[in-house]
Amino acid sequence: FGSFTQAVQFYSFNPTVGVGQLHDHYVYLSYAGMGARSVTVTSSNPAIAEVVTPTIAVSSSGSYVRIRGVAPGSTQLQFTGPQLSPTAITVFV
């Protein structure tokens, strides 16, 4: 068997959060057969947006990642984990 990878999917992702605000973003895996995967979430610039939940278990049922707006600007959130294609999305504060 070959290895199978998939990307984290975003449901109705609103990439904007206010300074000092918390926002939960719903993410999921589109392929149910893989089961839950441990996903590490990092911000390319934590001085702009901080990831409050840096490790989440994501499945086809989904999970939430919580971020906090720190300062005005934009940054990339990166999602990585076993058997996952690296995925990133831009967040604006």
Residue pairs with C-beta under 8 A, 6 or more apart in sequence:
3 83
4 31
4 34
4 83
5 83
5 84
5 85
6 29
6 30
6 31
6 34
6 83
6 84
6 85
7 79
7 84
7 85
7 87
8 27
8 28
8 29
8 39
8 58
8 79
8 84
8 87
9 27
9 28
9 29
9 30
10 25
10 26
10 27
10 89
11 26
11 27
11 28
11 62
12 26
13 25
13 26
13 89
14 23
14 25
15 89
15 90
15 91
15 92
16 91
16 92
16 93
17 23
17 49
17 67
17 68
17 69
17 91
17 92
17 93
18 69
18 93
19 69
19 70
19 71
19 72
19 93
20 68
20 69
21 68
21 69
22 52
22 66
22 67
22 68
23 66
23 67
23 68
23 69
24 64
24 65
24 66
25 64
25 65
25 66
25 67
26 62
26 63
26 64
27 39
27 56
27 58
27 62
27 63
27 64
27 65
27 79
28 58
28 59
28 60
28 61
28 62
28 63
29 37
29 58
29 59
29 60
29 84
30 60
31 60
32 59
32 60
34 59
34 60
34 83
35 59
36 57
36 58
36 59
37 57
37 58
37 59
37 81
37 82
37 83
37 84
38 55
38 56
38 57
38 81
38 82
39 55
39 56
39 57
39 58
39 63
39 79
39 80
39 81
39 84
40 54
40 55
40 79
40 80
40 81
41 51
41 53
41 54
41 55
41 56
41 65
41 77
41 78
41 79
42 51
42 54
42 77
42 78
42 80
43 49
43 50
43 51
43 67
43 75
43 76
43 77
43 78
43 91
44 75
44 76
44 77
44 78
45 73
45 75
45 76
46 70
46 75
47 70
47 71
48 69
48 70
48 71
48 72
48 73
48 74
48 75
48 91
48 93
49 67
49 68
49 69
49 70
49 75
49 77
49 91
49 93
50 67
50 68
50 70
51 65
51 66
51 67
51 77
52 66
52 67
52 68
53 64
53 65
53 66
56 63
56 64
56 65
57 63
58 81
65 77
67 77
67 91
69 93
70 93
71 93
72 93
73 92
73 93
74 90
74 91
74 92
74 93
75 90
75 91
75 93
76 88
76 89
76 90
76 91
77 88
77 89
77 90
77 91
78 86
78 87
78 88
79 86
79 87
79 88
80 86
80 87
